[in-house]
Amino acid sequence: MRIKEILKKNKTYIKTNYYVHEIGVFGSFIRSEQSKKSDIDILVEFEDGHKDFFNYMRLKYYLEDVFGKKVDLVMKKAIKPELKKRILSETEYV
């Protein structure tokens, strides 16, 4: 099953339990350049009042468990300015 399909299947659970406003995939899996060693790049925006380290780590561990791979979880507001345009343009939201 593809990354986006898995996220779509779990979207309601993710939004309800981790207070996610928006979630999407970017990086090598979107560009079809992934290898067996690639991590999964996920862009997330949490609902107001839930943008804390505890919630971030809970979601990261949940996604790593679901995918069975390392997840690079990036908060939308934390994107480095020099990478922001590229990341936002290639992110596919679910």
PDB file of N, CA, C and O in Angstrom, chain B, residues numbered from 101:
ATOM      1  N   MET B 101       0.851  -1.182   0.000  1.00  0.00           N
ATOM      2  CA  MET B 101       0.000   0.000   0.000  1.00  0.00           C
ATOM      3  C   MET B 101       0.896   1.244   0.000  1.00  0.00           C
ATOM      4  O   MET B 101       1.911   1.287   0.695  1.00  0.00           O
ATOM      5  N   ARG B 102       0.518   2.223  -0.764  1.00  0.00           N
ATOM      6  CA  ARG B 102       1.301   3.444  -0.868  1.00  0.00           C
ATOM      7  C   ARG B 102       1.136   4.319   0.374  1.00  0.00           C
ATOM      8  O   ARG B 102       0.168   4.194   1.124  1.00  0.00           O
ATOM      9  N   ILE B 103       2.105   5.199   0.565  1.00  0.00           N
ATOM     10  CA  ILE B 103       2.139   6.071   1.741  1.00  0.00           C
ATOM     11  C   ILE B 103       0.852   6.900   1.849  1.00  0.00           C
ATOM     12  O   ILE B 103       0.220   6.927   2.905  1.00  0.00           O
ATOM     13  N   LYS B 104       0.468   7.569   0.769  1.00  0.00           N
ATOM     14  CA  LYS B 104      -0.734   8.404   0.807  1.00  0.00           C
ATOM     15  C   LYS B 104      -1.984   7.589   1.104  1.00  0.00           C
ATOM     16  O   LYS B 104      -2.869   8.054   1.823  1.00  0.00           O
ATOM     17  N   GLU B 105      -2.068   6.390   0.565  1.00  0.00           N
ATOM     18  CA  GLU B 105      -3.238   5.538   0.811  1.00  0.00           C
ATOM     19  C   GLU B 105      -3.333   5.164   2.287  1.00  0.00           C
ATOM     20  O   GLU B 105      -4.420   5.147   2.865  1.00  0.00           O
ATOM     21  N   ILE B 106      -2.193   4.868   2.886  1.00  0.00           N
ATOM     22  CA  ILE B 106      -2.169   4.524   4.314  1.00  0.00           C
ATOM     23  C   ILE B 106      -2.584   5.730   5.148  1.00  0.00           C
ATOM     24  O   ILE B 106      -3.359   5.592   6.095  1.00  0.00           O
ATOM     25  N   LEU B 107      -2.071   6.916   4.802  1.00  0.00           N
ATOM     26  CA  LEU B 107      -2.464   8.125   5.528  1.00  0.00           C
ATOM     27  C   LEU B 107      -3.963   8.388   5.382  1.00  0.00           C
ATOM     28  O   LEU B 107      -4.636   8.726   6.355  1.00  0.00           O
ATOM     29  N   LYS B 108      -4.480   8.232   4.168  1.00  0.00           N
ATOM     30  CA  LYS B 108      -5.919   8.442   3.949  1.00  0.00           C
ATOM     31  C   LYS B 108      -6.747   7.474   4.785  1.00  0.00           C
ATOM     32  O   LYS B 108      -7.753   7.858   5.381  1.00  0.00           O
ATOM     33  N   LYS B 109      -6.318   6.221   4.823  1.00  0.00           N
ATOM     34  CA  LYS B 109      -7.035   5.200   5.589  1.00  0.00           C
ATOM     35  C   LYS B 109      -7.070   5.543   7.081  1.00  0.00           C
ATOM     36  O   LYS B 109      -8.043   5.237   7.770  1.00  0.00           O
ATOM     37  N   ASN B 110      -6.004   6.180   7.574  1.00  0.00           N
ATOM     38  CA  ASN B 110      -5.879   6.500   8.998  1.00  0.00           C
ATOM     39  C   ASN B 110      -6.158   7.969   9.313  1.00  0.00           C
ATOM     40  O   ASN B 110      -5.957   8.403  10.447  1.00  0.00           O
ATOM     41  N   LYS B 111      -6.613   8.729   8.337  1.00  0.00           N
ATOM     42  CA  LYS B 111      -6.778  10.177   8.482  1.00  0.00           C
ATOM     43  C   LYS B 111      -7.684  10.573   9.650  1.00  0.00           C
ATOM     44  O   LYS B 111      -7.316  11.432  10.451  1.00  0.00           O
ATOM     45  N   THR B 112      -8.838   9.969   9.753  1.00  0.00           N
ATOM     46  CA  THR B 112      -9.764  10.315  10.832  1.00  0.00           C
ATOM     47  C   THR B 112      -9.137  10.031  12.189  1.00  0.00           C
ATOM     48  O   THR B 112      -9.232  10.851  13.102  1.00  0.00           O
ATOM     49  N   TYR B 113      -8.500   8.883  12.323  1.00  0.00           N
ATOM     50  CA  TYR B 113      -7.839   8.527  13.583  1.00  0.00           C
ATOM     51  C   TYR B 113      -6.744   9.536  13.914  1.00  0.00           C
ATOM     52  O   TYR B 113      -6.642   9.998  15.050  1.00  0.00           O
ATOM     53  N   ILE B 114      -5.929   9.874  12.923  1.00  0.00           N
ATOM     54  CA  ILE B 114      -4.821  10.817  13.124  1.00  0.00           C
ATOM     55  C   ILE B 114      -5.354  12.180  13.538  1.00  0.00           C
ATOM     56  O   ILE B 114      -4.862  12.776  14.496  1.00  0.00           O
ATOM     57  N   LYS B 115      -6.356  12.675  12.822  1.00  0.00           N
ATOM     58  CA  LYS B 115      -6.897  14.000  13.136  1.00  0.00           C
ATOM     59  C   LYS B 115      -7.527  14.038  14.527  1.00  0.00           C
ATOM     60  O   LYS B 115      -7.369  15.017  15.257  1.00  0.00           O
ATOM     61  N   THR B 116      -8.231  12.988  14.888  1.00  0.00           N
ATOM     62  CA  THR B 116      -8.922  12.940  16.171  1.00  0.00           C
ATOM     63  C   THR B 116      -7.971  12.751  17.343  1.00  0.00           C
ATOM     64  O   THR B 116      -8.108  13.431  18.360  1.00  0.00           O
ATOM     65  N   ASN B 117      -7.016  11.849  17.221  1.00  0.00           N
ATOM     66  CA  ASN B 117      -6.151  11.496  18.344  1.00  0.00           C
ATOM     67  C   ASN B 117      -4.892  12.339  18.476  1.00  0.00           C
ATOM     68  O   ASN B 117      -4.303  12.412  19.554  1.00  0.00           O
ATOM     69  N   TYR B 118      -4.474  12.979  17.382  1.00  0.00           N
ATOM     70  CA  TYR B 118      -3.238  13.769  17.417  1.00  0.00           C
ATOM     71  C   TYR B 118      -3.485  15.236  17.079  1.00  0.00           C
ATOM     72  O   TYR B 118      -2.536  16.005  16.933  1.00  0.00           O
ATOM     73  N   TYR B 119      -4.744  15.626  16.955  1.00  0.00           N
ATOM     74  CA  TYR B 119      -5.138  17.020  16.731  1.00  0.00           C
ATOM     75  C   TYR B 119      -4.452  17.624  15.505  1.00  0.00           C
ATOM     76  O   TYR B 119      -3.916  18.731  15.553  1.00  0.00           O
ATOM     77  N   VAL B 120      -4.484  16.871  14.414  1.00  0.00           N
ATOM     78  CA  VAL B 120      -3.845  17.299  13.174  1.00  0.00           C
ATOM     79  C   VAL B 120      -4.838  18.085  12.325  1.00  0.00           C
ATOM     80  O   VAL B 120      -5.948  17.628  12.051  1.00  0.00           O
ATOM     81  N   HIS B 121      -4.417  19.265  11.923  1.00  0.00           N
ATOM     82  CA  HIS B 121      -5.233  20.095  11.031  1.00  0.00           C
ATOM     83  C   HIS B 121      -4.992  19.696   9.580  1.00  0.00           C
ATOM     84  O   HIS B 121      -5.931  19.633   8.787  1.00  0.00           O
ATOM     85  N   GLU B 122      -3.729  19.426   9.232  1.00  0.00           N
ATOM     86  CA  GLU B 122      -3.361  19.119   7.853  1.00  0.00           C
ATOM     87  C   GLU B 122      -2.150  18.196   7.856  1.00  0.00           C
ATOM     88  O   GLU B 122      -1.243  18.359   8.671  1.00  0.00           O
ATOM     89  N   ILE B 123      -2.136  17.218   6.939  1.00  0.00           N
ATOM     90  CA  ILE B 123      -1.018  16.283   6.859  1.00  0.00           C
ATOM     91  C   ILE B 123      -0.794  15.895   5.398  1.00  0.00           C
ATOM     92  O   ILE B 123      -1.741  15.703   4.635  1.00  0.00           O
ATOM     93  N   GLY B 124       0.484  15.786   5.030  1.00  0.00           N
ATOM     94  CA  GLY B 124       0.818  15.426   3.658  1.00  0.00           C
ATOM     95  C   GLY B 124       2.196  14.797   3.576  1.00  0.00           C
ATOM     96  O   GLY B 124       2.942  14.760   4.555  1.00  0.00           O
ATOM     97  N   VAL B 125       2.516  14.306   2.395  1.00  0.00           N
ATOM     98  CA  VAL B 125       3.786  13.627   2.140  1.00  0.00           C
ATOM     99  C   VAL B 125       4.589  14.452   1.144  1.00  0.00           C
ATOM    100  O   VAL B 125       4.031  15.015   0.202  1.00  0.00           O
ATOM    101  N   PHE B 126       5.905  14.522   1.356  1.00  0.00           N
ATOM    102  CA  PHE B 126       6.792  15.171   0.399  1.00  0.00           C
ATOM    103  C   PHE B 126       8.090  14.370   0.343  1.00  0.00           C
ATOM    104  O   PHE B 126       8.251  13.391   1.071  1.00  0.00           O
ATOM    105  N   GLY B 127       8.994  14.777  -0.502  1.00  0.00           N
ATOM    106  CA  GLY B 127      10.306  14.127  -0.545  1.00  0.00           C
ATOM    107  C   GLY B 127      10.387  12.975  -1.522  1.00  0.00           C
ATOM    108  O   GLY B 127       9.647  12.911  -2.503  1.00  0.00           O
ATOM    109  N   SER B 128      11.300  12.067  -1.232  1.00  0.00           N
ATOM    110  CA  SER B 128      11.645  10.995  -2.172  1.00  0.00           C
ATOM    111  C   SER B 128      10.466  10.093  -2.528  1.00  0.00           C
ATOM    112  O   SER B 128      10.388   9.611  -3.658  1.00  0.00           O
ATOM    113  N   PHE B 129       9.555   9.855  -1.601  1.00  0.00           N
ATOM    114  CA  PHE B 129       8.413   8.987  -1.915  1.00  0.00           C
ATOM    115  C   PHE B 129       7.455   9.649  -2.906  1.00  0.00           C
ATOM    116  O   PHE B 129       6.817   8.956  -3.698  1.00  0.00           O
ATOM    117  N   ILE B 130       7.346  10.957  -2.875  1.00  0.00           N
ATOM    118  CA  ILE B 130       6.500  11.674  -3.832  1.00  0.00           C
ATOM    119  C   ILE B 130       7.178  11.733  -5.195  1.00  0.00           C
ATOM    120  O   ILE B 130       6.519  11.627  -6.229  1.00  0.00           O
ATOM    121  N   ARG B 131       8.498  11.904  -5.190  1.00  0.00           N
ATOM    122  CA  ARG B 131       9.250  11.993  -6.451  1.00  0.00           C
ATOM    123  C   ARG B 131       9.597  10.619  -7.022  1.00  0.00           C
ATOM    124  O   ARG B 131      10.241  10.531  -8.067  1.00  0.00           O
ATOM    125  N   SER B 132       9.177   9.551  -6.350  1.00  0.00           N
ATOM    126  CA  SER B 132       9.507   8.166  -6.749  1.00  0.00           C
ATOM    127  C   SER B 132      11.013   7.956  -6.838  1.00  0.00           C
ATOM    128  O   SER B 132      11.504   7.291  -7.750  1.00  0.00           O
ATOM    129  N   GLU B 133      11.739   8.527  -5.884  1.00  0.00           N
ATOM    130  CA  GLU B 133      13.191   8.400  -5.817  1.00  0.00           C
ATOM    131  C   GLU B 133      13.633   7.672  -4.551  1.00  0.00           C
ATOM    132  O   GLU B 133      14.818   7.674  -4.219  1.00  0.00           O
ATOM    133  N   GLN B 134      12.697   7.052  -3.845  1.00  0.00           N
ATOM    134  CA  GLN B 134      13.005   6.416  -2.572  1.00  0.00           C
ATOM    135  C   GLN B 134      13.835   5.146  -2.771  1.00  0.00           C
ATOM    136  O   GLN B 134      13.789   4.496  -3.816  1.00  0.00           O
ATOM    137  N   SER B 135      14.592   4.824  -1.723  1.00  0.00           N
ATOM    138  CA  SER B 135      15.325   3.562  -1.677  1.00  0.00           C
ATOM    139  C   SER B 135      14.843   2.810  -0.435  1.00  0.00           C
ATOM    140  O   SER B 135      14.009   3.315   0.316  1.00  0.00           O
ATOM    141  N   LYS B 136      15.365   1.620  -0.228  1.00  0.00           N
ATOM    142  CA  LYS B 136      14.975   0.847   0.958  1.00  0.00           C
ATOM    143  C   LYS B 136      15.360   1.567   2.243  1.00  0.00           C
ATOM    144  O   LYS B 136      14.732   1.363   3.282  1.00  0.00           O
ATOM    145  N   LYS B 137      16.398   2.413   2.179  1.00  0.00           N
ATOM    146  CA  LYS B 137      16.882   3.126   3.363  1.00  0.00           C
ATOM    147  C   LYS B 137      16.202   4.479   3.567  1.00  0.00           C
ATOM    148  O   LYS B 137      16.434   5.138   4.581  1.00  0.00           O
ATOM    149  N   SER B 138      15.373   4.897   2.624  1.00  0.00           N
ATOM    150  CA  SER B 138      14.733   6.215   2.710  1.00  0.00           C
ATOM    151  C   SER B 138      13.771   6.297   3.888  1.00  0.00           C
ATOM    152  O   SER B 138      13.050   5.349   4.199  1.00  0.00           O
ATOM    153  N   ASP B 139      13.784   7.470   4.538  1.00  0.00           N
ATOM    154  CA  ASP B 139      12.749   7.723   5.531  1.00  0.00           C
ATOM    155  C   ASP B 139      11.551   8.320   4.801  1.00  0.00           C
ATOM    156  O   ASP B 139      11.633   8.642   3.615  1.00  0.00           O
ATOM    157  N   ILE B 140      10.459   8.463   5.507  1.00  0.00           N
ATOM    158  CA  ILE B 140       9.242   9.024   4.918  1.00  0.00           C
ATOM    159  C   ILE B 140       9.094  10.448   5.441  1.00  0.00           C
ATOM    160  O   ILE B 140       9.034  10.672   6.650  1.00  0.00           O
ATOM    161  N   ASP B 141       9.036  11.408   4.520  1.00  0.00           N
ATOM    162  CA  ASP B 141       8.913  12.818   4.879  1.00  0.00           C
ATOM    163  C   ASP B 141       7.438  13.195   4.956  1.00  0.00           C
ATOM    164  O   ASP B 141       6.711  13.134   3.964  1.00  0.00           O
ATOM    165  N   ILE B 142       7.016  13.584   6.149  1.00  0.00           N
ATOM    166  CA  ILE B 142       5.617  13.950   6.392  1.00  0.00           C
ATOM    167  C   ILE B 142       5.572  15.396   6.882  1.00  0.00           C
ATOM    168  O   ILE B 142       6.289  15.773   7.808  1.00  0.00           O
ATOM    169  N   LEU B 143       4.721  16.195   6.247  1.00  0.00           N
ATOM    170  CA  LEU B 143       4.505  17.579   6.658  1.00  0.00           C
ATOM    171  C   LEU B 143       3.196  17.635   7.437  1.00  0.00           C
ATOM    172  O   LEU B 143       2.176  17.108   6.995  1.00  0.00           O
ATOM    173  N   VAL B 144       3.238  18.274   8.592  1.00  0.00           N
ATOM    174  CA  VAL B 144       2.056  18.298   9.451  1.00  0.00           C
ATOM    175  C   VAL B 144       1.825  19.697   9.999  1.00  0.00           C
ATOM    176  O   VAL B 144       2.761  20.455  10.249  1.00  0.00           O
ATOM    177  N   GLU B 145       0.557  20.010  10.176  1.00  0.00           N
ATOM    178  CA  GLU B 145       0.165  21.221  10.884  1.00  0.00           C
ATOM    179  C   GLU B 145      -0.857  20.802  11.934  1.00  0.00           C
ATOM    180  O   GLU B 145      -1.903  20.235  11.617  1.00  0.00           O
ATOM    181  N   PHE B 146      -0.531  21.096  13.192  1.00  0.00           N
ATOM    182  CA  PHE B 146      -1.416  20.735  14.295  1.00  0.00           C
ATOM    183  C   PHE B 146      -2.456  21.825  14.522  1.00  0.00           C
ATOM    184  O   PHE B 146      -2.256  22.981  14.150  1.00  0.00           O
ATOM    185  N   GLU B 147      -3.554  21.442  15.129  1.00  0.00           N
ATOM    186  CA  GLU B 147      -4.583  22.409  15.507  1.00  0.00           C
ATOM    187  C   GLU B 147      -4.014  23.343  16.573  1.00  0.00           C
ATOM    188  O   GLU B 147      -3.119  22.966  17.330  1.00  0.00           O
ATOM    189  N   ASP B 148      -4.540  24.554  16.621  1.00  0.00           N
ATOM    190  CA  ASP B 148      -4.117  25.511  17.645  1.00  0.00           C
ATOM    191  C   ASP B 148      -4.290  24.902  19.028  1.00  0.00           C
ATOM    192  O   ASP B 148      -5.286  24.232  19.303  1.00  0.00           O
ATOM    193  N   GLY B 149      -3.322  25.139  19.884  1.00  0.00           N
ATOM    194  CA  GLY B 149      -3.367  24.623  21.247  1.00  0.00           C
ATOM    195  C   GLY B 149      -2.782  23.231  21.400  1.00  0.00           C
ATOM    196  O   GLY B 149      -2.707  22.710  22.513  1.00  0.00           O
ATOM    197  N   HIS B 150      -2.363  22.617  20.290  1.00  0.00           N
ATOM    198  CA  HIS B 150      -1.827  21.254  20.346  1.00  0.00           C
ATOM    199  C   HIS B 150      -0.474  21.141  19.650  1.00  0.00           C
ATOM    200  O   HIS B 150      -0.066  20.052  19.249  1.00  0.00           O
ATOM    201  N   LYS B 151       0.216  22.266  19.508  1.00  0.00           N
ATOM    202  CA  LYS B 151       1.523  22.288  18.843  1.00  0.00           C
ATOM    203  C   LYS B 151       2.621  22.140  19.886  1.00  0.00           C
ATOM    204  O   LYS B 151       3.416  23.055  20.100  1.00  0.00           O
ATOM    205  N   ASP B 152       2.659  20.983  20.531  1.00  0.00           N
ATOM    206  CA  ASP B 152       3.651  20.770  21.574  1.00  0.00           C
ATOM    207  C   ASP B 152       4.491  19.527  21.281  1.00  0.00           C
ATOM    208  O   ASP B 152       4.124  18.692  20.455  1.00  0.00           O
ATOM    209  N   PHE B 153       5.610  19.428  21.967  1.00  0.00           N
ATOM    210  CA  PHE B 153       6.570  18.348  21.744  1.00  0.00           C
ATOM    211  C   PHE B 153       5.953  16.975  22.008  1.00  0.00           C
ATOM    212  O   PHE B 153       6.204  16.028  21.262  1.00  0.00           O
ATOM    213  N   PHE B 154       5.158  16.866  23.050  1.00  0.00           N
ATOM    214  CA  PHE B 154       4.543  15.586  23.406  1.00  0.00           C
ATOM    215  C   PHE B 154       3.643  15.084  22.273  1.00  0.00           C
ATOM    216  O   PHE B 154       3.733  13.921  21.880  1.00  0.00           O
ATOM    217  N   ASN B 155       2.793  15.938  21.759  1.00  0.00           N
ATOM    218  CA  ASN B 155       1.890  15.553  20.676  1.00  0.00           C
ATOM    219  C   ASN B 155       2.677  15.223  19.405  1.00  0.00           C
ATOM    220  O   ASN B 155       2.356  14.266  18.701  1.00  0.00           O
ATOM    221  N   TYR B 156       3.705  16.021  19.119  1.00  0.00           N
ATOM    222  CA  TYR B 156       4.573  15.781  17.962  1.00  0.00           C
ATOM    223  C   TYR B 156       5.205  14.388  18.041  1.00  0.00           C
ATOM    224  O   TYR B 156       5.169  13.632  17.070  1.00  0.00           O
ATOM    225  N   MET B 157       5.779  14.053  19.189  1.00  0.00           N
ATOM    226  CA  MET B 157       6.452  12.759  19.345  1.00  0.00           C
ATOM    227  C   MET B 157       5.451  11.597  19.301  1.00  0.00           C
ATOM    228  O   MET B 157       5.749  10.549  18.728  1.00  0.00           O
ATOM    229  N   ARG B 158       4.289  11.770  19.890  1.00  0.00           N
ATOM    230  CA  ARG B 158       3.261  10.724  19.826  1.00  0.00           C
ATOM    231  C   ARG B 158       2.899  10.412  18.376  1.00  0.00           C
ATOM    232  O   ARG B 158       2.805   9.246  17.992  1.00  0.00           O
ATOM    233  N   LEU B 159       2.697  11.461  17.570  1.00  0.00           N
ATOM    234  CA  LEU B 159       2.352  11.262  16.161  1.00  0.00           C
ATOM    235  C   LEU B 159       3.513  10.629  15.404  1.00  0.00           C
ATOM    236  O   LEU B 159       3.304   9.723  14.597  1.00  0.00           O
ATOM    237  N   LYS B 160       4.722  11.091  15.653  1.00  0.00           N
ATOM    238  CA  LYS B 160       5.903  10.529  14.979  1.00  0.00           C
ATOM    239  C   LYS B 160       6.016   9.030  15.249  1.00  0.00           C
ATOM    240  O   LYS B 160       6.202   8.248  14.316  1.00  0.00           O
ATOM    241  N   TYR B 161       5.906   8.624  16.500  1.00  0.00           N
ATOM    242  CA  TYR B 161       6.009   7.198  16.845  1.00  0.00           C
ATOM    243  C   TYR B 161       4.852   6.391  16.259  1.00  0.00           C
ATOM    244  O   TYR B 161       5.043   5.258  15.817  1.00  0.00           O
ATOM    245  N   TYR B 162       3.665   6.968  16.256  1.00  0.00           N
ATOM    246  CA  TYR B 162       2.519   6.285  15.659  1.00  0.00           C
ATOM    247  C   TYR B 162       2.770   6.036  14.171  1.00  0.00           C
ATOM    248  O   TYR B 162       2.566   4.923  13.686  1.00  0.00           O
ATOM    249  N   LEU B 163       3.207   7.058  13.450  1.00  0.00           N
ATOM    250  CA  LEU B 163       3.450   6.919  12.012  1.00  0.00           C
ATOM    251  C   LEU B 163       4.569   5.925  11.724  1.00  0.00           C
ATOM    252  O   LEU B 163       4.477   5.149  10.773  1.00  0.00           O
ATOM    253  N   GLU B 164       5.619   5.939  12.530  1.00  0.00           N
ATOM    254  CA  GLU B 164       6.706   4.975  12.333  1.00  0.00           C
ATOM    255  C   GLU B 164       6.213   3.552  12.561  1.00  0.00           C
ATOM    256  O   GLU B 164       6.647   2.626  11.877  1.00  0.00           O
ATOM    257  N   ASP B 165       5.323   3.379  13.503  1.00  0.00           N
ATOM    258  CA  ASP B 165       4.743   2.061  13.752  1.00  0.00           C
ATOM    259  C   ASP B 165       3.860   1.625  12.577  1.00  0.00           C
ATOM    260  O   ASP B 165       3.923   0.474  12.144  1.00  0.00           O
ATOM    261  N   VAL B 166       3.051   2.532  12.072  1.00  0.00           N
ATOM    262  CA  VAL B 166       2.157   2.227  10.948  1.00  0.00           C
ATOM    263  C   VAL B 166       2.944   1.878   9.689  1.00  0.00           C
ATOM    264  O   VAL B 166       2.621   0.910   9.000  1.00  0.00           O
ATOM    265  N   PHE B 167       3.978   2.666   9.389  1.00  0.00           N
ATOM    266  CA  PHE B 167       4.742   2.468   8.153  1.00  0.00           C
ATOM    267  C   PHE B 167       5.871   1.456   8.288  1.00  0.00           C
ATOM    268  O   PHE B 167       6.342   0.915   7.287  1.00  0.00           O
ATOM    269  N   GLY B 168       6.307   1.197   9.513  1.00  0.00           N
ATOM    270  CA  GLY B 168       7.436   0.292   9.707  1.00  0.00           C
ATOM    271  C   GLY B 168       8.735   0.879   9.195  1.00  0.00           C
ATOM    272  O   GLY B 168       9.662   0.144   8.855  1.00  0.00           O
ATOM    273  N   LYS B 169       8.806   2.202   9.138  1.00  0.00           N
ATOM    274  CA  LYS B 169       9.989   2.921   8.663  1.00  0.00           C
ATOM    275  C   LYS B 169      10.168   4.183   9.493  1.00  0.00           C
ATOM    276  O   LYS B 169       9.242   4.642  10.161  1.00  0.00           O
ATOM    277  N   LYS B 170      11.384   4.740   9.440  1.00  0.00           N
ATOM    278  CA  LYS B 170      11.647   6.015  10.099  1.00  0.00           C
ATOM    279  C   LYS B 170      10.847   7.109   9.393  1.00  0.00           C
ATOM    280  O   LYS B 170      10.769   7.140   8.165  1.00  0.00           O
ATOM    281  N   VAL B 171      10.260   7.994  10.177  1.00  0.00           N
ATOM    282  CA  VAL B 171       9.487   9.113   9.644  1.00  0.00           C
ATOM    283  C   VAL B 171      10.173  10.412  10.036  1.00  0.00           C
ATOM    284  O   VAL B 171      10.504  10.629  11.202  1.00  0.00           O
ATOM    285  N   ASP B 172      10.382  11.277   9.042  1.00  0.00           N
ATOM    286  CA  ASP B 172      10.870  12.627   9.290  1.00  0.00           C
ATOM    287  C   ASP B 172       9.629  13.514   9.316  1.00  0.00           C
ATOM    288  O   ASP B 172       9.108  13.906   8.272  1.00  0.00           O
ATOM    289  N   LEU B 173       9.169  13.820  10.513  1.00  0.00           N
ATOM    290  CA  LEU B 173       7.946  14.598  10.696  1.00  0.00           C
ATOM    291  C   LEU B 173       8.319  16.072  10.798  1.00  0.00           C
ATOM    292  O   LEU B 173       9.033  16.479  11.714  1.00  0.00           O
ATOM    293  N   VAL B 174       7.830  16.867   9.853  1.00  0.00           N
ATOM    294  CA  VAL B 174       8.181  18.284   9.780  1.00  0.00           C
ATOM    295  C   VAL B 174       6.930  19.121  10.016  1.00  0.00           C
ATOM    296  O   VAL B 174       5.911  18.951   9.348  1.00  0.00           O
ATOM    297  N   MET B 175       7.034  20.029  10.981  1.00  0.00           N
ATOM    298  CA  MET B 175       5.925  20.949  11.219  1.00  0.00           C
ATOM    299  C   MET B 175       6.009  22.074  10.195  1.00  0.00           C
ATOM    300  O   MET B 175       7.087  22.604   9.928  1.00  0.00           O
ATOM    301  N   LYS B 176       4.886  22.426   9.639  1.00  0.00           N
ATOM    302  CA  LYS B 176       4.834  23.428   8.575  1.00  0.00           C
ATOM    303  C   LYS B 176       5.543  24.723   8.971  1.00  0.00           C
ATOM    304  O   LYS B 176       6.264  25.312   8.165  1.00  0.00           O
ATOM    305  N   LYS B 177       5.341  25.158  10.193  1.00  0.00           N
ATOM    306  CA  LYS B 177       5.947  26.413  10.653  1.00  0.00           C
ATOM    307  C   LYS B 177       7.451  26.292  10.890  1.00  0.00           C
ATOM    308  O   LYS B 177       8.132  27.305  11.053  1.00  0.00           O
ATOM    309  N   ALA B 178       7.974  25.071  10.912  1.00  0.00           N
ATOM    310  CA  ALA B 178       9.395  24.869  11.208  1.00  0.00           C
ATOM    311  C   ALA B 178      10.246  24.638   9.961  1.00  0.00           C
ATOM    312  O   ALA B 178      11.440  24.360  10.074  1.00  0.00           O
ATOM    313  N   ILE B 179       9.652  24.749   8.780  1.00  0.00           N
ATOM    314  CA  ILE B 179      10.414  24.535   7.549  1.00  0.00           C
ATOM    315  C   ILE B 179      11.446  25.654   7.402  1.00  0.00           C
ATOM    316  O   ILE B 179      11.133  26.831   7.584  1.00  0.00           O
ATOM    317  N   LYS B 180      12.666  25.271   7.075  1.00  0.00           N
ATOM    318  CA  LYS B 180      13.719  26.260   6.837  1.00  0.00           C
ATOM    319  C   LYS B 180      13.322  27.116   5.636  1.00  0.00           C
ATOM    320  O   LYS B 180      12.840  26.591   4.633  1.00  0.00           O
ATOM    321  N   PRO B 181      13.521  28.427   5.733  1.00  0.00           N
ATOM    322  CA  PRO B 181      13.107  29.330   4.648  1.00  0.00           C
ATOM    323  C   PRO B 181      13.641  28.932   3.271  1.00  0.00           C
ATOM    324  O   PRO B 181      12.935  29.061   2.272  1.00  0.00           O
ATOM    325  N   GLU B 182      14.880  28.451   3.215  1.00  0.00           N
ATOM    326  CA  GLU B 182      15.475  28.097   1.926  1.00  0.00           C
ATOM    327  C   GLU B 182      14.863  26.828   1.316  1.00  0.00           C
ATOM    328  O   GLU B 182      15.056  26.565   0.129  1.00  0.00           O
ATOM    329  N   LEU B 183      14.136  26.049   2.104  1.00  0.00           N
ATOM    330  CA  LEU B 183      13.508  24.817   1.614  1.00  0.00           C
ATOM    331  C   LEU B 183      11.993  24.936   1.466  1.00  0.00           C
ATOM    332  O   LEU B 183      11.348  24.074   0.868  1.00  0.00           O
ATOM    333  N   LYS B 184      11.442  25.999   2.010  1.00  0.00           N
ATOM    334  CA  LYS B 184       9.989  26.125   2.115  1.00  0.00           C
ATOM    335  C   LYS B 184       9.268  26.031   0.770  1.00  0.00           C
ATOM    336  O   LYS B 184       8.301  25.279   0.646  1.00  0.00           O
ATOM    337  N   LYS B 185       9.717  26.773  -0.229  1.00  0.00           N
ATOM    338  CA  LYS B 185       9.032  26.790  -1.520  1.00  0.00           C
ATOM    339  C   LYS B 185       9.005  25.398  -2.149  1.00  0.00           C
ATOM    340  O   LYS B 185       7.966  24.957  -2.641  1.00  0.00           O
ATOM    341  N   ARG B 186      10.148  24.704  -2.135  1.00  0.00           N
ATOM    342  CA  ARG B 186      10.224  23.377  -2.742  1.00  0.00           C
ATOM    343  C   ARG B 186       9.339  22.383  -2.000  1.00  0.00           C
ATOM    344  O   ARG B 186       8.585  21.632  -2.618  1.00  0.00           O
ATOM    345  N   ILE B 187       9.433  22.383  -0.671  1.00  0.00           N
ATOM    346  CA  ILE B 187       8.653  21.429   0.127  1.00  0.00           C
ATOM    347  C   ILE B 187       7.154  21.659  -0.051  1.00  0.00           C
ATOM    348  O   ILE B 187       6.400  20.712  -0.275  1.00  0.00           O
ATOM    349  N   LEU B 188       6.730  22.902   0.048  1.00  0.00           N
ATOM    350  CA  LEU B 188       5.297  23.193  -0.082  1.00  0.00           C
ATOM    351  C   LEU B 188       4.774  22.887  -1.482  1.00  0.00           C
ATOM    352  O   LEU B 188       3.622  22.484  -1.639  1.00  0.00           O
ATOM    353  N   SER B 189       5.613  23.077  -2.496  1.00  0.00           N
ATOM    354  CA  SER B 189       5.147  22.826  -3.867  1.00  0.00           C
ATOM    355  C   SER B 189       5.025  21.337  -4.183  1.00  0.00           C
ATOM    356  O   SER B 189       4.219  20.951  -5.030  1.00  0.00           O
ATOM    357  N   GLU B 190       5.817  20.496  -3.510  1.00  0.00           N
ATOM    358  CA  GLU B 190       5.746  19.065  -3.825  1.00  0.00           C
ATOM    359  C   GLU B 190       4.916  18.258  -2.828  1.00  0.00           C
ATOM    360  O   GLU B 190       4.668  17.073  -3.050  1.00  0.00           O
ATOM    361  N   THR B 191       4.490  18.880  -1.745  1.00  0.00           N
ATOM    362  CA  THR B 191       3.701  18.152  -0.746  1.00  0.00           C
ATOM    363  C   THR B 191       2.342  17.767  -1.313  1.00  0.00           C
ATOM    364  O   THR B 191       1.640  18.584  -1.909  1.00  0.00           O
ATOM    365  N   GLU B 192       1.993  16.508  -1.113  1.00  0.00           N
ATOM    366  CA  GLU B 192       0.674  16.007  -1.506  1.00  0.00           C
ATOM    367  C   GLU B 192      -0.103  15.715  -0.225  1.00  0.00           C
ATOM    368  O   GLU B 192       0.236  14.808   0.535  1.00  0.00           O
ATOM    369  N   TYR B 193      -1.141  16.498  -0.008  1.00  0.00           N
ATOM    370  CA  TYR B 193      -1.941  16.393   1.212  1.00  0.00           C
ATOM    371  C   TYR B 193      -3.005  15.310   1.081  1.00  0.00           C
ATOM    372  O   TYR B 193      -3.456  14.981  -0.016  1.00  0.00           O
ATOM    373  N   VAL B 194      -3.391  14.770   2.228  1.00  0.00           N
ATOM    374  CA  VAL B 194      -4.465  13.773   2.240  1.00  0.00           C
ATOM    375  C   VAL B 194      -5.647  14.323   3.014  1.00  0.00           C
ATOM    376  O   VAL B 194      -6.666  13.644   3.149  1.00  0.00           O
TER     377      VAL B 194
END
